[in-house]
Amino acid sequence: MAEEETKVAAEAAGAAEEQAKGKCILLVSSTPHTQAHEKHTARGRAVLQARKIVYEEVDGANEENRELRNELFAISGKRGLYPQFFIAYGGHYFFAGDWEKIESLNEMVELDEAVRSAPRADLKHEAP
């Protein structure tokens, strides 16, 4: 009995640790209304994968996800728009953005990386 209780406690601790870390939720629809939705969803997945961001996909068209989908729509204020990106942290969901916002942030980070690695004319460089 003690071994089983230890196992249950370890699983609960692991679940609590995962919840504390937070995770990305990608709200999608398996039945996209437009080609743009389908294209943006594919590009959203690609951005997350390229940045090695672990995410969970929630299919808003699946009846089993109806309650969660409606909760996420209420948080974002954007009903029927796919894809949408959320952060699940501490038992709560936070809206990170729709595809346009995520694409913009992704481009800004890439731009930021390019700017940091480029030589700056306004800095004086002295030879050692």
Contacts in CASP RR format, 6 or more apart in sequence:
PFRMAT RR
TARGET T0000
AUTHOR 0000-0000-0000
METHOD contacts of the structure
MODEL  1
MAEEETKVAAEAAGAAEEQAKGKCILLVSSTPHTQAHEKHTARGRAVLQA
RKIVYEEVDGANEENRELRNELFAISGKRGLYPQFFIAYGGHYFFAGDWE
KIESLNEMVELDEAVRSAPRADLKHEAP
19 88 0 8 1.000
19 89 0 8 1.000
19 90 0 8 1.000
19 91 0 8 1.000
20 89 0 8 1.000
20 90 0 8 1.000
21 89 0 8 1.000
22 87 0 8 1.000
22 88 0 8 1.000
22 89 0 8 1.000
22 90 0 8 1.000
23 54 0 8 1.000
23 55 0 8 1.000
23 56 0 8 1.000
23 87 0 8 1.000
23 88 0 8 1.000
23 89 0 8 1.000
24 48 0 8 1.000
24 53 0 8 1.000
24 54 0 8 1.000
24 55 0 8 1.000
24 56 0 8 1.000
24 85 0 8 1.000
24 86 0 8 1.000
24 87 0 8 1.000
24 88 0 8 1.000
24 96 0 8 1.000
25 55 0 8 1.000
25 56 0 8 1.000
25 57 0 8 1.000
25 58 0 8 1.000
25 72 0 8 1.000
25 85 0 8 1.000
25 86 0 8 1.000
25 87 0 8 1.000
25 88 0 8 1.000
25 93 0 8 1.000
26 41 0 8 1.000
26 44 0 8 1.000
26 45 0 8 1.000
26 48 0 8 1.000
26 55 0 8 1.000
26 56 0 8 1.000
26 57 0 8 1.000
26 58 0 8 1.000
26 83 0 8 1.000
26 84 0 8 1.000
26 85 0 8 1.000
27 58 0 8 1.000
27 60 0 8 1.000
27 69 0 8 1.000
27 72 0 8 1.000
27 82 0 8 1.000
27 83 0 8 1.000
27 84 0 8 1.000
27 85 0 8 1.000
27 86 0 8 1.000
28 41 0 8 1.000
28 57 0 8 1.000
28 58 0 8 1.000
28 59 0 8 1.000
28 60 0 8 1.000
28 82 0 8 1.000
28 83 0 8 1.000
29 37 0 8 1.000
29 41 0 8 1.000
29 59 0 8 1.000
29 60 0 8 1.000
29 61 0 8 1.000
29 80 0 8 1.000
29 82 0 8 1.000
30 59 0 8 1.000
30 60 0 8 1.000
30 61 0 8 1.000
30 62 0 8 1.000
31 61 0 8 1.000
32 38 0 8 1.000
32 41 0 8 1.000
32 82 0 8 1.000
37 82 0 8 1.000
37 83 0 8 1.000
40 82 0 8 1.000
40 83 0 8 1.000
40 99 0 8 1.000
41 82 0 8 1.000
41 83 0 8 1.000
41 99 0 8 1.000
43 99 0 8 1.000
43 103 0 8 1.000
44 83 0 8 1.000
44 85 0 8 1.000
44 99 0 8 1.000
44 102 0 8 1.000
44 103 0 8 1.000
45 57 0 8 1.000
47 102 0 8 1.000
47 103 0 8 1.000
47 106 0 8 1.000
48 55 0 8 1.000
51 106 0 8 1.000
56 88 0 8 1.000
58 65 0 8 1.000
58 68 0 8 1.000
58 69 0 8 1.000
58 72 0 8 1.000
59 65 0 8 1.000
60 66 0 8 1.000
60 69 0 8 1.000
60 82 0 8 1.000
71 93 0 8 1.000
72 84 0 8 1.000
72 86 0 8 1.000
72 93 0 8 1.000
72 95 0 8 1.000
73 79 0 8 1.000
73 80 0 8 1.000
75 86 0 8 1.000
75 93 0 8 1.000
75 94 0 8 1.000
75 95 0 8 1.000
76 84 0 8 1.000
76 86 0 8 1.000
76 95 0 8 1.000
76 97 0 8 1.000
76 98 0 8 1.000
77 95 0 8 1.000
78 84 0 8 1.000
78 98 0 8 1.000
81 98 0 8 1.000
83 98 0 8 1.000
83 99 0 8 1.000
84 95 0 8 1.000
84 97 0 8 1.000
84 98 0 8 1.000
84 99 0 8 1.000
85 95 0 8 1.000
85 96 0 8 1.000
85 97 0 8 1.000
85 98 0 8 1.000
85 101 0 8 1.000
85 102 0 8 1.000
86 93 0 8 1.000
86 94 0 8 1.000
86 95 0 8 1.000
86 96 0 8 1.000
86 97 0 8 1.000
87 93 0 8 1.000
87 94 0 8 1.000
87 96 0 8 1.000
88 94 0 8 1.000
96 102 0 8 1.000
119 125 0 8 1.000
END
